Amino acid sequence: MDARDQSFRSGWTAGGGIEWVLSGPWTAKAEYLYYDLGSKTVSGLAGGVVGPTYSWDLDTHGNIVRAGVNYRFSGFGY
């Protein structure tokens, strides 16, 4: 058998970002996010029904950094 988990998992995220005008309709942006989706231990039999057992501790958290350039189109009522 393989390790499966179909339960619903939730977590949290926190972060922030900035955006500034470069020139005319052009802007640049940067964003940082930290996420934490908790931890889980997964275990089972390595050979399916018979064989050695295994166990993994999974810790799902990380960092995301994004950067971009935007062009603001005019004529849409903004």
Stockholm file with secondary structure:
# STOCKHOLM 1.0

chainA/1-78         MDARDQSFRSGWTAGGGIEWVLSGPWTAKAEYLYYDLGSKTVSGLAGGVVGPTYSWDLDTHGNIVRAGVNYRFSGFGY
#=GR chainA/1-78 SS CCCCCCCCCCCEEEEEEEEEEEETTEEEEEEEEEEEEEEEEEEEETTTTSSCEEEEEEEEEEEEEEEEEEECCSSSCC
#=GC SS_cons        CCCCCCCCCCCEEEEEEEEEEEETTEEEEEEEEEEEEEEEEEEEETTTTSSCEEEEEEEEEEEEEEEEEEECCSSSCC
//
